[in-house]
Amino acid sequence: MSFVCTAMSTAASNRVRAVVIGAGPAGLMAAEVLAAGGAQVDVYDAMPSSGRKFLLAGKGGMNITHSEPCERFVARYGARSQEVGRWLADFTPEQVRDWIHGLGIDTFIGTSGRVFPTDMKAAPLLRAWLHRLREAGVQFHMRHRWLGWRDGALLFATPDGEPCVSSPATVLALGGASWPRLGSDGAWSAVLAQRDVAVAPLVPSNCGFDADWSEHFASRHAGAPLTTVAITFVNAQGQKEWRKGQFVVTSTGIEGSLVYALSAPLRDQIAANGSTTIWIDLAPDHDADRVLAEVTHPRGSRSMSSHLQSRLGIKGVKAGLLRECLDAAGYADPVRLAGAIKALPLVLKRTRPVAEAISSAGGVRFDAVDGSGMLRAVPGVFVAGEMLDWEAPTGGYLLTACFGSGRAAGRGALAWLNR
């Protein structure tokens, strides 16, 4: 296929043009900042429509941000709290809510502190946002997959050929590597590596893990929720922590909200050691003495499984998990059985593939960009969103930081245009 490189078309206005590649939350926010600053903005995306992953994330209820105090909010970003904190200082969670209200979308704070649109849907918010961007003159070019550069111009693959486009300022907001069918496949990492941009490997975040169940257990319990449980795990400082919540047994291992919240340290331990162990508390509302007393309570002619169901409510997948992870001798020993109910060891062997993860970690290293988000190796090119090397737990933290990084990159690009 031939290459056709042209300068960007001339508009009636004399506004300087900027390109944003990626029509997700970070890219759209960068486009909004650029347009508000007087630039003519062209947004390119490989997918047929904007915000595909954004819409999927809102399918079960659009969690936008969180209402907790800013200091605690910023701490959620772990090792990247300082970098992400700079974005959020200019666009706080409260300002995110005000911005959404400005789109005509009401919000409310749930019992968990999470913030949602009143109708819990992502589509109305996205429609209102896209309408406002188009009213500001932002032009959208869909089915344009970015391939890199040719002779200094941006090269795209489209159904009609491979055009290339020149612009003095470009914001890259191509996402990480999770959910590639929605457009964020991480292919950009190889392109940037060719331009000597330091990129950390893209790895799963907010992901599930494989435990290599027996066929017997998997066939009976895959899809079963483990509610009112807790997990003890070893944190990055080598200390044990205890977290209460719920998760789901899958055909290969475990996933769900409690597991996602712990995915970063568990993933890193598996990468370092080949596997990691967690301890599951199947009765977190009872202390160890109470559990031991119930296990050793006279049971008469009842089986141990019936006894545990009657005295501690352990049945179904919880009972199956005890059998799966505790040997026969341990199950027959009341003291060991009681100990296992409070701390059942489960070895996790692997993370699930990054394509299945809610989000990804890794990406363009922060020392590869300057304070405005511009690539040191490629002047005039700025990076936003999940392309950068940070990660966040679920709960609105990922989306809030994407908004903030998009605004930061947009401001950096605007300053570059106005220099």
N, C-alpha and C positions, 0 to 999 in steps of 0.2 A: 504494500500500500504506500502510496506516495505521501510525502510530507508537504503541507502547505502552511507556511508561517506568515502571518499577517499581523500588523499592528491592530490594536483594538479600534473598533469603529468610532468615528467622531460623532458626538452628540451635539444637540443644539446648544447646550450649555458648554461653558469652558471649564467645568469642574475637572480636577485631576482624578483619574480613574485608579481604583484599587481592586485587586482580585482577592476573593475569599474562596478557598477550596475546602468544601465540606459544609453541608447544610444541616448539621446537628446543632445542639444548644450553644456550643462554644463558637462555631462559625457564624451562626445567626446573630449572636451577641456582638461579635467583632464587626459584622456588617452594619448593625444598628449604630455602633459608636462611630464608625467611619462615615456613614451617611449623615449622621447628626453633625459631624464636623465639617461637612461640605464636600466630601468626596463622592464621586460617582462610583457605585459599588456593583461589581458583577460577581455573583455567587455561582460556583460550579460544583456539581455533585454527580457521582457515578450512578446513583439510583434514579428511578423515574419520578420520585417525589421527595420532598424535604422531611427531615426529622423522623426517619423510619424507626430507629432504635428508641427515640424519645417516645413515640407512640406505643411501642411494645412495652416499654417500662411502665407506662401508665395504664396498661390493660387491666391490672388488678387493683387500680387505685393510684392516682398520680401523686406520689410523695415528692413535694417540691423542695422542701428544706426542713429545718428543725428549729424549735423555739428555745432551746437551751441557751444559757449565757455564752457570749462570744468566746471567752477564754476556754471554756470547756469544749465548745464547738471546734475551735481551731486545733485543740489537742487531739482530735479524732484522726488527724492526718499524720500522726506518728512522726517518723523521721523527716517528713517534709512539711511539718507544721509551720516552720518559719517562712518557707517559700509560699505556701498556700495562704498563710496568714496575711501576706502582703496583698494578695488579690482581694481577700475578704475584707481588709481594712477599707477598701474603696467601694465594696459592694457587699455589705453585711447581709446576713439572713433576713433582718428586718427590712432592709432596702429591697431585697428580692421580693418580699411580700408586697411592698408598695408598688414595685414595678409591675407585678402581676395585676394588682388592683387597677393600675393605669391602663391595662389592656381590657378592662371591663369584666375581669374574672374575680369573683369573691373567693376568699379562703377561710379555713378554720383550723384550729389546733386540736389534734386528736388527744386522747387520754395518754398516749405515749410521748407527747410533745412534738410529734411529727406534724408538719403542715401540709394540707391538701387543698385543692380547689373544692368549692362547695359541692359540685356535682361529681367529684372524684375522677374526672376524665381529663385526658391530655389533649384530645382533638380540638375542643373549643379554644383552648389556650393557644395551641399552635396555629389554628386558623386566624385568630385575632392578631397574633404576632406577624405572620406572613403578610396579612393585609396591611398592617402598619408599615412594614418594610417596603412593600410595593408602592404604597402611597409616598414613601420617602424617595422613591426613584430606584430602589435596588432591583437589579435585573437578575433573573434566575436562569441558569443553563443546566438542564438535567441531562442524564445519560452521558455525562462527560467524565470519563475516568482519567485521573491524572497519571501520567506516565513518567514525569520528570521534566527535564529541560532539553531543548535542542537549540544550539546556537544562542543561549541565553534567554530563550523564550520558553514559556510554559507549554508543555506538550500534552495533548489530550487524545484519548481514544473515544470516538463517538460512532453511532450507527452510520454516519455519513462520511467518515474519514478520520484523519488524524491532524486536526488543526493545531497550531500553536499560537499563543497569545502573549503579547508583551505588556508589562505593567511595571511601574516604578515601585510598587509595594504589594506584597502578597502575604496573606495570612493562611497558613496551613492548619486546618482543624479536621483532620481525617479520622479521628478516633483511635482506639487501640486495636486489639485483635479479637475481641469477643463478638459473637454473633456476626460472623463474616457475611452471612446471607443478607444482612441488612446494610452492608457496605463497609463496615470497619474490619478489614482483613489484615491490617498491618503491613501490606505490601510496600508502603512508603518507606519502611525502615531500610530496605536494601537500596532504595533510591538515594536516601540521605547519606547512607554509609559511603556511597560512591563519591559524595561531595565532602568527605572527611568530617561528617557530623557524628559525634559520639552518641551511640544509641544503646541503651541497656536492653537486654533481651526481653521481649514481651511475654509475660507469664500470667497464669490465671489469678484473678482476685475475686473475692466473693464467690467462691466455687465449692463444688462438692469433692469428696474424696473416695477412693476405692479402699475397701477393706477385705476384698476377696472372700466373700461369704461362701459357705457350703451351698450346694445346690438345694439341699433340703430347706435351709433357712430362707434363701432368696426366693424360692418358689412359693413359699407360704406368707412371706411378710413384705415383699417389695411393694412400696407405695404406702406402707403403714406409718402413721405419724406417731412420734414419741413425744407426748405432751407431759408437761410438768416433770421435767428432768433437769439435770445440771451436768455440766462438763468441767472437770478439772484438767488443766493443761499447763505446760511449762511456757512461760513468756520469754521474751527476748533477753531478759536479764537472768534467766535460769531459775526463776522463782515460780512456784505453782500458784495459779489463780483458779477461782471457782466462778462459773457463770451459769445462771439459770435461764431456761427458755424451752424451746421446742425445736425439733428437727424431724426429718423424714428418712426412713430406710429406703434405699433404692436397690435395684437388682445387683449393683456392684459395691455399694457402700452407703454413704450418708450424705445428705445435703439439707438445706433449709436455713432459716434465719439464725439460729444459734451457731450452726457450723460456719455460715458465711462470716459472722462476726469474728470468728477465730481463724479465718482462712490464712491470713498473712503469716502469723507465726508458725502455724502448722505446715504451710507450704515451704517456708524457709527451712524448717527442721528436716523435712523430707529431702529437700535439695542438698542439705549438708550431710545427712546421716543415712539416707536411703529409705527411711521410714520414721514414724513417730508414734507415740502412744498417748491416748487420752484416757481418762477415767470417767465413766458415766455413773452418775448418781440416779438410780431409778426411783428413789423415794426421798427427794430433797426436802420435803416438808416434815420429815421425821429425823431425829438425831440418831447416831449410831447405837446408843443404848436402847432406844425405843425399838429400833429395827431388830436388834439382837433379842430383845424380850419377846417380840412377836414371833420371830422365827422359832425360838425355843419353847414357846407356849405349847402345852400338850395338844396334840392334834388327833389323838385317838386313831381311828381307822382311816382317816382321810389321807389322801396322797399329799406329798409336799406341794405339788402345783396347786391343788385345791386349797391347801392351807395358806399358801402365800397370797392367793386371790382373796380369800376370806379376811385375812388379818392385815394385809398391806395393799390390797388392790392391784397386785402384780399379776397381769394376765396378758393374753394376746402377744403382741410383739415384745413387750417387756419380758414376759416369761420365756419367749423364744430366744431373746438375746442372752438371757442368763444361760440357757442350755448351749448356745452357740459359743460363748466365750469362757465358760467355766467347765472344767473337766468333771467327769462323773464323781471322782473322789471329793472334789470340792463341793459339788452340789449335795453330796450326802453328809458333809460335815457342817453342822449348823453354824459354827463360828465362822468358817470360811464363806459359807453361803451369805450370812448376814454382812460380812465385810464386802463381798462382791456386789451386793445390792446397793451399798453406799459408794463403792468405787470399783466398778467393773472395767477391767482394762480392755481397750480395743486398739489394735495396731492398725494404723492407716498406712497404706503402701504407696499410694500415688494420688496426685491431684487429678481431677477430671480434665479433659483437654480444654485449652483456652477458648476454643470455639464455643464451648458450652457455658463458660463462666458469665456472670453478670457483667463483669468489667475485667480490665487487665491492669497489671502493674508493669513497670519498665517503660521504655520510650526514650525520647531525646533527653539526654542528661542536662541538668540545670547548668553545669559549667560550660555547656555548648551554646548557651544563649546569654545575651547580656541582660542588663536590668530592665530593658523594655520588652524582652521576649524575642529579640531578633537573633537569628542564627549568626554566630561569630564567623562561620565559614562561608555564609551566603548572605551578604548584606542586602537589606531590603526584603528579606523573607522572615516572617514571624511565625511562631508556633503557639497553639492554644489547645486546651482540653486534654483528653486522654493520650494525646501524642507525647506529652511530657511525662517524665519519670516520677510519678506520684500515684498514690492510690487512696481510696476512701472506703469506709464501710457503707452498707446500705442505710437508708434512713434520710435521704435527701442530701447527704453530704457530697456525693459524687456530682449531682446536678448543680448544687450551689457553687462548687469549685469550678465546674465547667463554665458556668455563667461568668464567674469572676475572672477566670483566665482569658475568656473571650474578650471581655471588656479591656483587660490589660493589654492584650495583643492588638486590639483595635486602636487603643490610645497610642501604643508604640508605633504602629503603622501610620497613624495620622500625623504624629510628630515627625516621622521620617519624610512624609510627603510635604510637610510644611517647613522643613529645615531650610 
